[in-house]
Every structure is written in C-alpha cells, then in structure tokens.
C-alpha cells in the first residue's frame, strides 16, 4: 500500500515536471518565433511593401496638387495653389498623414538598407558563376541604388520648398495688384483683402499673420484727431467729448487682422524660371529643371520594379490578376513621374 502511494507521487511529479517544461518550451518557442519573424528578411519585405504602396498613394495626391500650377494660370492659379499649400500645412488630418508620410519615407529607406545588408551577410561569398541578367531585371538588381538617389532628391526637394515654407521667412505672403483699389492687396484665408497701404499705416506682417500694431494705430488716431481739432473751431464741451471718443479708440494691444497665405507658387515659379541665374550667369533655373527631370526618371525605374513586387511580397499573387497588376504598375511607373517631370519643364519655357 505504501509502495503504491510513493509510486503515485512519483508519477505525479514526473507528469508535472514534463508538463511545466513543455509549457515553458512552447512559450519560449513562441517568443523566439515572433522575434525571429520580426528580424527576418520576410518581415522586412512586408514592411517595404506596405510603406512603398502608401508612398505610391502619396505620390498621386501630391501630383494632383502640383498639377494646378500648369492647369490654372494667372492670379487664379496662384491663389488656388497657395490655398492648397495652406490646407496641406494646417489641416489636422492632412498633417497627421504628412507625419505618416515622413515616417514611411525614413522607414522605407532604412528597411531597404537593412534588407540589403542582411542579404549580403547571408551570402558573403558570391556564386563563382552567375548570370543575373537571365534571372532578374536590372531595375530589381539596382533597387537600393535607385532608392538612394530618390532619397537624395527628396532631401533636396524638401530643402528647396518644404523647409522654406515651414520654417523660414523667405517665402513672401500672397499678394496681387487690384485695378479697383489701385494698390497691392493681401488675401487672407477667410477671403478678406487688406491693402499694403493700410498695413504700412497701422500694422505689419508677422509670419503669415497680418497684425494691426497698437502703437501705429494710436499714432494714426492721434494724427486724425489733431488734424480735426486744428481745422475746426470747437468749444470746451466739444473738445471733452472728442477726447473721450479718442480714448475709446485707443488700442492697448496688437490685433491680428487676418492670416495670409504664403506665396509658395511664386517661389516655385522663380526657382524654375529662366531669370533664376547666379551672378556669374549660371542658369540655376535650367539646372533645377534638368535635375528634377532626371530624378523623375530614377523614380520611374524604381517604381517599375517596386510597384508590382510590393504585391508579390505581400503574397497577393493570382494567375488572373498578377499580370494586370504588372500592367498597372508599369503604367503607374511611367505616367506619374512623367507628369511630375512636365511641371518644371513647362514653368521654365513659359517664364
């Protein structure tokens, strides 16, 4: 009887021991599997595909906004483009998407470099005999180089326009000459119009804001009242009433009259114009236009392979739809960069 009790206890101990160890091993295997997946080249390809497709959507939206520069001309085109630029930098939802875009660009680039390094480490010694041209297109073999060149273009593009728009005072406020007012007018985002003569008299610009300065306004009020008193014979009672009225109009602090649009349209037009030259005569406008055209060619080659391969990396392969995705991808890789490249060319030759 005692022997049976001891045996049962031993069996229970053995059973418990194996069950606990199996659970620990299973849990350890689960974490190891997840960790290995996150670090694997397969996971990196997923991230590359997702961020790449998101950036394709961004390209379409950005293109539609930029095309307004050539489809709309004159003051109307200038106003529409500057309103678009204001909307893109002030709307909360768009700003959130912008931050997601910045993250996607950085992550896409870093992940691509990490994937390249991982693939090189996986095969430190190359094949003694290989014919890469027979197994893959040259765009797929040079995706890292093409992507790096695109990244250089993005950095240059953002420093020329985005950085100036967001963080410098180099971009002037949107203004236009009105034949009716016989003066240059500032346009606010609420549709208000303020003449430069009014602003010189009572205010100034502070960033994108048109501000009525209290000291300037008070000086103007004092001059008006002094001129009125000198040109009219007033009794003491009238002078007291006039003084009380003046005190009510005196400003104690500055007041924002409205918020104007930064004139990014003019900055872009001047950047790609024939008049944009250095003191020695170097044609900056032509160089800028050519640089953008060449960059769009690089982007086209990058998209030629990247668009369709993104769907393949996500496992979205089908005998019926994969050829169609390939056709759409090649069309996207040609049309979108081509339309981007046309913009600086048209601006240059129309300047």
C-alpha positions in Angstrom: 0.0 0.0 0.0 2.8 2.4 1.0 4.7 1.4 -2.2 1.6 2.3 -4.4 1.3 5.7 -2.7 5.0 6.5 -3.3 4.7 5.3 -6.9 1.7 7.5 -7.5 3.5 10.5 -6.0 6.5 9.9 -8.3 4.3 9.6 -11.3 2.5 12.8 -10.4 5.9 14.6 -10.0 7.1 13.3 -13.4 3.9 14.3 -15.1 4.0 17.8 -13.5 7.7 18.2 -14.4 7.2 17.3 -18.1 4.0 19.4 -18.4 5.7 22.5 -16.9 8.8 22.1 -19.1 6.7 21.5 -22.2 4.7 24.7 -21.5 7.9 26.7 -20.9 9.5 25.4 -24.1 6.3 26.1 -26.0 6.2 29.7 -24.6 9.9 30.1 -25.3 9.4 28.8 -28.9 6.5 31.3 -29.4 8.6 34.3 -28.4 11.6 33.1 -30.4 9.4 32.6 -33.4 7.9 36.1 -33.1 11.3 37.6 -32.6 12.8 35.7 -35.5 9.9 36.8 -37.7 10.4 40.5 -36.8 14.1 40.3 -37.6 13.7 38.1 -40.7 14.1 39.3 -44.3 10.4 38.2 -45.0 9.2 40.7 -42.4 11.4 43.4 -43.8 9.9 42.8 -47.2 6.4 43.1 -45.8 7.3 46.5 -44.3 8.9 47.6 -47.5 5.8 46.6 -49.5 3.4 48.4 -47.2 5.3 51.6 -46.9 6.1 51.6 -50.6 2.4 51.3 -51.5 1.5 54.0 -49.1 4.1 56.3 -50.7 2.5 55.5 -54.1 -0.8 56.9 -52.8 1.1 60.0 -51.5 2.6 60.5 -55.0 -0.8 60.6 -56.6 -2.1 63.1 -54.0 1.0 65.3 -54.3 0.8 65.2 -58.1 -2.8 66.3 -58.2 -1.9 69.3 -56.1 1.1 70.2 -58.2 -0.7 69.9 -61.5 -2.7 73.0 -60.5 0.4 75.1 -61.4 0.1 74.3 -65.1 -3.7 73.7 -65.4 -4.6 77.0 -63.7 -2.8 80.2 -64.7 -2.6 83.8 -63.6 -3.9 85.1 -60.3 -6.5 82.2 -60.1 -3.8 79.6 -60.4 -1.6 81.3 -57.9 -4.5 81.6 -55.4 -5.6 78.0 -55.8 -2.1 76.6 -55.4 -1.4 78.7 -52.3 -4.7 77.7 -50.8 -3.8 74.1 -51.5 -0.3 74.6 -49.8 -2.0 76.3 -46.8 -4.5 73.4 -46.5 -1.7 70.8 -46.7 0.2 72.5 -43.8 -2.7 73.5 -41.5 -5.4 70.8 -41.8 -5.0 68.4 -38.8 -5.9 65.2 -40.7 -3.5 66.1 -43.6 -0.8 67.0 -41.1 -1.2 63.6 -39.5 -0.9 61.9 -42.9 2.2 64.1 -43.5 3.9 62.8 -40.4 2.9 59.2 -41.5 4.5 60.0 -44.9 7.7 61.3 -43.3 7.9 58.1 -41.2 7.2 55.9 -44.2 10.0 57.5 -46.3 12.5 57.1 -43.5 11.4 53.6 -42.6 11.3 52.5 -46.2 14.8 53.7 -46.8 16.3 52.3 -43.5 14.4 48.9 -44.0 15.7 48.7 -47.6 19.3 49.2 -46.5 18.9 46.7 -43.6 17.4 44.2 -46.1 20.4 44.7 -48.5 22.9 44.2 -45.7 21.1 41.1 -44.4 21.1 39.6 -47.9 24.8 40.3 -48.4 25.6 38.7 -45.0 23.5 35.6 -45.8 25.8 35.0 -48.8 29.2 36.6 -48.1 30.8 34.6 -50.9 29.2 35.1 -54.3 28.5 32.4 -56.8 31.5 31.5 -58.9 29.3 31.6 -62.0 26.1 33.5 -62.3 24.1 35.3 -65.0 21.9 37.8 -63.1 20.5 39.3 -66.3 19.0 35.9 -67.1 17.2 35.7 -63.8 16.2 39.3 -62.9 15.7 42.7 -64.5 18.4 45.4 -63.9 15.9 47.6 -62.0 15.4 44.8 -59.4 19.1 44.4 -59.0 19.7 48.1 -58.5 16.7 48.9 -56.3 19.0 50.0 -53.4 20.9 52.5 -55.6 17.8 53.8 -57.3 16.1 54.2 -53.9 19.2 56.1 -52.5 19.1 58.5 -55.5 15.3 59.1 -54.9 16.1 59.8 -51.2 18.7 62.4 -52.3 16.1 64.0 -54.5 13.5 64.1 -51.7 16.0 65.8 -49.3 16.9 68.4 -52.0 13.2 69.0 -52.9 12.2 69.5 -49.2 15.1 71.9 -48.5 14.2 74.0 -51.6 10.4 74.3 -50.8 9.1 72.4 -47.8 11.7 73.8 -45.4 11.4 77.3 -46.6 7.6 77.1 -46.4 7.5 75.7 -42.9 10.5 77.2 -41.0 11.8 80.4 -42.8 10.6 83.8 -43.7 12.0 83.6 -47.2 8.5 82.8 -48.6 6.5 86.1 -49.1 2.8 86.4 -48.4 0.3 86.0 -51.2 -0.5 89.4 -52.7 -1.8 90.8 -56.0 -2.4 94.1 -57.6 -6.0 95.3 -57.8 -7.0 97.8 -60.5 -10.1 98.7 -58.5 -8.2 99.6 -55.3 -5.1 100.8 -57.2 -3.0 99.1 -54.7 -1.5 95.7 -53.9 -3.8 93.5 -51.7 -3.0 90.8 -49.3 -5.5 87.9 -49.3 -6.4 86.2 -46.0 -7.5 82.6 -45.7 -11.0 83.9 -44.8 -11.3 85.8 -48.0 -10.5 89.2 -46.6 -8.5 91.7 -48.5 -6.1 94.2 -46.9 -4.2 96.8 -48.9 -0.5 97.3 -48.4 -1.2 101.0 -47.8 -3.4 100.1 -44.8 -0.8 97.7 -43.5 2.0 100.2 -43.8 -0.1 102.8 -41.9 -1.4 100.7 -39.0 0.4 97.4 -39.0 2.9 94.9 -40.3 3.3 91.2 -41.2 4.5 88.7 -38.6 5.0 85.3 -40.3 1.7 84.6 -42.0 -0.3 87.0 -39.8 -1.4 90.5 -40.8 -1.1 92.3 -37.5 -2.5 95.8 -36.5 0.1 97.3 -34.2 -1.3 99.2 -31.2 1.4 101.9 -31.4 0.9 102.5 -35.1 -2.8 102.6 -34.7 -2.7 105.0 -31.8 -0.4 107.3 -33.7 -2.8 107.3 -36.6 -5.7 108.1 -34.3 -3.8 111.0 -32.7 -2.9 112.5 -36.1 -6.6 112.3 -37.2 -7.9 114.0 -34.0 -5.2 116.7 -34.1 -6.0 117.5 -37.7 -9.7 117.6 -36.9 -9.2 120.0 -34.0 -6.9 122.3 -36.0 -9.4 122.5 -38.9 -12.5 123.2 -36.7 -13.3 125.7 -34.0 -14.6 123.6 -31.1 -16.0 124.6 -27.7 -14.6 123.1 -24.5 -17.5 120.7 -24.2 -16.9 119.5 -27.8 -13.2 119.1 -27.1 -14.0 117.0 -24.0 -16.4 114.8 -26.0 -13.8 114.4 -28.7 -11.1 113.5 -26.2 -13.4 110.8 -24.6 -14.2 109.4 -28.1 -10.5 109.3 -28.8 -9.7 107.4 -25.6 -12.3 104.7 -26.6 -10.5 104.2 -29.9 -7.0 103.9 -28.4 -5.7 100.4 -28.6 -3.9 98.7 -25.7 -2.6 95.7 -27.5 -1.9 94.4 -31.0 -4.7 92.7 -33.0 -4.5 90.1 -35.7 -6.4 91.3 -38.8 -6.1 88.0 -40.6 -3.8 85.2 -41.6 -2.4 85.3 -45.1 -1.2 82.6 -47.4 2.5 82.0 -48.0 3.2 82.5 -51.7 4.8 79.2 -52.5 3.5 79.5 -56.1 5.8 82.4 -56.8 8.8 80.7 -55.1 8.3 77.6 -57.3 7.9 79.7 -60.5 11.0 81.8 -59.7 13.0 78.7 -58.9 12.4 77.1 -62.3 12.4 80.4 -64.3 15.0 81.4 -66.9 15.7 84.5 -64.8 17.0 82.4 -61.9 20.7 82.8 -62.6 23.8 83.3 -60.4 25.8 86.5 -60.6 28.2 84.8 -63.0 25.3 83.8 -65.2 25.0 80.1 -64.2 21.4 79.1 -65.1 20.0 77.8 -61.8 16.5 77.5 -63.3 17.6 75.3 -66.1 19.8 73.2 -63.8 16.9 72.8 -61.4 14.5 71.7 -64.1 17.0 69.2 -65.5 17.7 67.8 -62.0 14.0 67.3 -61.4 13.5 65.6 -64.8 16.5 63.2 -64.2 15.2 62.5 -60.7 11.8 61.6 -62.1 13.5 59.1 -64.5 15.2 57.5 -61.5 11.8 57.4 -59.7 10.2 55.8 -62.7 12.8 52.9 -62.8 12.4 52.4 -59.0 8.6 52.2 -59.4 8.9 49.9 -62.5 10.0 47.0 -60.3 8.8 48.2 -56.9 5.0 48.6 -57.6 4.4 45.0 -58.7 6.9 43.4 -56.4 5.2 45.0 -53.4 2.1 42.9 -54.2 4.2 39.8 -54.6 5.9 40.4 -51.2 2.5 40.6 -49.6 1.6 37.3 -51.1 -1.1 38.7 -53.4 -0.4 36.5 -56.4 -3.1 35.2 -58.7 -2.8 33.8 -62.2 -5.6 36.0 -63.3 -4.8 39.3 -61.5 -0.9 39.3 -61.3 -0.4 40.2 -65.0 -2.9 43.0 -64.6 -1.1 44.3 -61.5 2.1 44.3 -63.6 0.5 46.3 -66.4 -0.9 48.8 -63.9 2.4 49.1 -62.1 4.3 49.8 -65.3 1.7 52.4 -66.3 2.0 54.0 -62.9 5.8 54.0 -63.2 5.6 55.9 -66.5 2.6 58.3 -66.1 3.2 59.6 -62.6 6.9 60.5 -62.9 6.3 61.9 -66.4 3.6 64.3 -65.2 5.8 65.4 -62.3 8.7 66.0 -64.8 6.5 68.0 -67.1 5.7 70.7 -64.5 9.3 72.2 -64.2 9.8 72.0 -67.9 6.6 73.9 -68.7 7.4 76.5 -66.0 10.9 77.0 -67.4 9.8 77.5 -71.0 6.8 79.8 -70.1 8.9 82.0 -67.8 
